[in-house]
Amino acid sequence: MRTVHAQVDPQGNLRPDEPLKLPPGARVVLTIVAEAEAGEAALLSEGALAVDWERPEEEAAWSHLRPASS
């Protein structure tokens, strides 16, 4: 499985952001995300993701990105 981003042109045609070569009969799943919904989805998932983000293992994994204390 792979995710490919695409845009819809003014005529309503789907334009992938990268070239695609698909075999005849290939099946695809298309998820449509309107601009306004994209930000809303991020806000809705924030609470669920926070549970993962605040685990001690995550803190340790990302600790090298914290600024050094003075």
N, C-alpha and C positions, 0 to 999 in steps of 0.2 A: 504494500500500500504506500501511496505517496500523496502529498498534498501539493497542489499547484494553484497559485493565485491567478485570477483573471479579472478583466474589466469588461463591462458591457459598453459597446460603442453606441453612438447616437442612433444607429439604425436597429439597435437591439441585438446585435451579434456578439457572441461571447469571444473575447480575445485573450487567450492565455498570456501570462507575463513571460513565459519561456516556451520554446518550441516543444511540441508534443508529437510523438509518433506512437499511435495506438493501433494495435492489430484489429482487423475487421471483427466485429462482434464483441469488442471489449466493452465491459460495463463500467460505468462511472457513477459516482454519487455527487450530486451538486448541492451545495449549501449556499443559499442566497443571504447575504448580510448587507442590509442597507446601512448607509453611513451613520445615521442616528442610532441604529441598533448596536453597532460595534462598540461604542462607548458604554452603552447601557449593559451589554453583556459583560464587559470587564468589571463594571461596578457590582453586578449581581454575583459574579464569581469570587469577588474579593474576600468575602467572609469564609467561604469554603477553602480557599487557598491559604488564608491566614492560619488555619489550623496546621497545615503542613509547614508553612514558613516559620512558625514559632517553635518547632521541635528543636531540642538540643542538637540533634544531628545536623540539621540545616544551619543552625547558628555556627557550628564548628566548621562546616563546609565552606561557608562564605566569610568567615572571620578575617581572612587575608585582605578583604576589600575595605574593611573599616579603617578610617584614618587612625594613625598612631596617637595615643594620648600624650598630652604635654605635661 
